[in-house]
Amino acid sequence: MSELSTAITLSGGAAIPRYGYGTFKIEDGTDVRSGVATALETGYRLVDTAVGYQNETGVGQAIKESGVARGDIFLTSKTWEHGYDEVRRNLQESLERLGTDYLDLYLLHWPRPQVGKYVESWQALLDARSEGLLRAAGVSNFTVEHLARCETETGSAPEINQVELHPYFSQPELRAWHEEHGVVTESWGPLALRGGGLFDEPVVRAVAEAHGRTPAQVVLRWNLQRGNVVIPKSVTPERIRENWAVLDFALSDKDLAEIDALDTGVRMGGDPLEVN
């Protein structure tokens, strides 16, 4: 069981850690600096932020102060803007706020289909990757339709698609398309936004008790064994460490199937066709 000590090689050649630390809704300044510092101290080496999170400055400061070499950290951010020039400008601003001259991964945060510019925005990331500003380029919250159009019109599919994914919303059709086209699946909200009822599901509680683990650890382990890159978020040091401690046990095929059966097909987050 080496999911956390190994990485997945993306189609462009960069290797992304299987497990990371998300910073959604963590305020810039002390909160995000403390969270990132704890995560790096614990062993996380993938750190995920976004322009829209408004905490890139704090993330960058925490990385600089951590003592961990920049080359050992896989740093991801995302842009909300669309349009070729807008994406390139956003990328440069992200680099400045994060205090780095390259990003390991930059994503288009949402397809925003009503704007109608996600293909040219994707081309902007491809060009930035070819110039060495990015080690990898991807998207977030894209549907099969959006992914296929990017691939058809530019000749390159995104290397990764970061999407809402948890036992209540496991997206099997999208994951199948990803696998067929060499796109890595990355889960945001892997714990179903904590408090969504998942931890109280009898099957989750039973599996947790059987393995001597918490419901959160079982759900994160399910995500890993389904082949996803996973980025749980917390600001509590104990939970950051608890979320990390999922390496030394494995769910059985029966466990996985029973948790799979919780899928409702209903999102808890935004709809990619409507977020604009």
N, C-alpha and C positions, 0 to 999 in steps of 0.2 A: 504494500500500500504506500505508494510514493507520490500521491497526487500533489502534495504541497511542496515537495522537494524537486519536482520536475516541472517542466513548462511545455506549453503547446507551441509548436512552430507555425506561425502564420504563413499565408501563401506568399507573402513578400520576403520571408526569411527571418523576420524578427521572432524571438521567442518570448511569449507572454506567460508569466506565472499563472498557475491554475487558480490561485486564491489571492484576494486583495482586500484593500480597505477602501470603502466608499465614504464620501464626505458630503452627501446630499443633506441640505438643511442644517449643516453645522456652520455656525457663524464665524466670520473671519476674525482673526485676532487670537485671543487666548484659547478659545474653545477648539478651533481647528488645529492650532499649533500643538495643543496638548494631546488631542486625539491622534494626530499623525505621529507625534513623538512616541506615544505608547504603542501604536501599531508597529512602527519600525523597530522599537526595542523588543517587542514580542516576537518578531520574525517576519512580518508582512514585508513584501518587496514590490507589490503592485499597489499604487496609490491612484485613486480616481477622483477627479474634480471636473469642473465645468465653468465656463464663463458665467452661465446663469446661476451658479451656486454663490457667486460673489465672494469666494474665499480663496482664490488662486494665490493671492499675496501671502496669506498665512500658511498655505500649504507649502509654498516655495521656501518660506522662512524656516518652517519646521524641518524640511529636508536638509537645508543648509546647516542647521544647528545640530542635526542628528548624529553627525560623525560617520554616517553611512555614505560610501562613495556614490556619487551621482550615477555612475555606470552600473551600479548594482540595483538601482531602483527603476522600475518600469512605470513611468509617469504618463498618465492619461488625462487629457482634457477634452472639452467639447465646445463647439460653437453653435449658438442659436441662429445667427444670421445666415441668410442665403444670398446667392449671387457671387460670381467669381471674385470680384474685387473685395466685396464685404468679407468673405471667408478668409482671404489672404490677409486683410487688415486685422481681423479678429485673431488669427493665428499669431501674428507679430505681437499683438497686445498681450496675448496669453503668455508667450515666451518672456516678455518683459516682466509681467507680474510674477511669474513663477521663477524668474531669475535663472533661466537656462537658455542655451542656444539651440536646443532641439527638444522635441517631444518624442517619446517612444510610441505614442499613439494619439491621434487627434480624430474626433468623431463629429459628424453632423448630428446634432442632438435630436432633431425631429425632422421628418421629411417635409412637413408643412406643404402639402400638395396644393393648397389654394394659392400659395405664392408661385408655384410652378417653376422653381429654379433649382431643384435638388440635383439635377444631372450636371448642370454647370458648376454647382457647388462641389459636387463629388470630383469633377475634373480639377478643381482648384486644389483639392487635397492630393490627388495623384501627382500634380505638378510639384507641389511642396515636398512630397515624398521623394521625387526624382532629384530634387535640389538638395536633399539631405537635411531638410528642416524637420522631417518626420521619419521615424524608423518604420512606422506602419500607419495605414489609413483605414478608417472604418466609418460605420454609421451607428445610429441608435434609434430604436423604435421604428425601423423600416419594415414594411410588409413585403411579402413575396413580390407583389407588383412593383413596388419601388426598387427593390433589389434587382429584379430582372431588367428593368429599364436602364438602370445604371450600368449593368453589365453589357447589355446590348448596344447602348449608345457610346460607351467609352472603351469597350473591350476588356474592362477589368471589373470584376465583382469586388465589393468591399471585403476586406480581410476579416472583419469581425462585425457582428451586429449585436449591440447591447440592448436587451429588451426585458420588459417585465416577465419574470418567470419564477414560478413557485408551484407547490403542489396543487393549489386551487386554479392555476392558470399555466399549464405546462407547455403549451404551444407545440404539440407534436408535429403538425404539418409544417410549420415554419422551420423547426429543427431538422426535419427531413430534407427540406430544400437546401438549408445551409450545408448539410453533409454532402449532398450531391454536387454542390457548387464550390466546395472548399471554403465556406464561410464558417468561422468559429462562432459559437453561441456564447454570449456572456449574459449572466443573470443580474438584473438590478431588482431590488425589492425581494431578495430570495427568501426572506422570512415573512412574506405576505404582509408587509407593513406592520409587523408586531401589533397584536391586539385585534387582528382581523378574524380571530377565532381559531386559527390553525393550531395553536399550541394546546387548545382544549379538545381537539379531535381525539376520540377514543383510540384510534389506531396509532396516532402520533404518540400519545401518552403511553400506550402499551409497548410500542417499540422502544421508546426512551427508557422505560422501566426495565425492559429485558436486557438492554445493553448498559444499564447504569449510567445513562447520559441524560442531558436536558432535552426538552422538545426542540429547542433551537438548534442544538448540535445534530439532532436527527435530521431536521429539515435541511440543514447545510450539507450534511453528508449525502442525503438524497440528491441534492443538486450536483455535487461533485461526481457521484457515481453515474449520473445521467450524462456526464461528459462536458458539463458547462464550466466556463470560467465564472467564478463567484466573487461578489464584492459586497459582503455584509457591512453595514454601517452601525456604529455606536459611538457615543461620547463617554461612556462609562468604562473605566479601565478594566473592571472585572469582566464586563461583557465582551470587550475587545479580546481579552485573553480567553474567555470561554468560547467565543466564536472560532478562535484559532485551533482549539484543542479537538479537532475532528479527524486527526490522522490515524490514531491508533485503534480504530475499530472500523468494521464494515457492516453494511446492511445486507441481509440475505436477499435472494431473488424474490422471496415471498414478501419480505418487508417492502421492497421497492414496488412490487405490484400493488400491494395494499395502499401504499401512499399515492401511487399513480391514480388509483380509483377515486381520489378526492377531487380530481379535476372537475371544475364546474364550467370551464370555458368563459368565465366572466372576469373581465379586468377589474383591478382595484385602482389602477392609475389611468392616465389619459389615453384616449383613442388616437392612434396615429393619423386617422382620416379626419379628425376634428381639431386636434391641437394645431393652432396657427399663430 
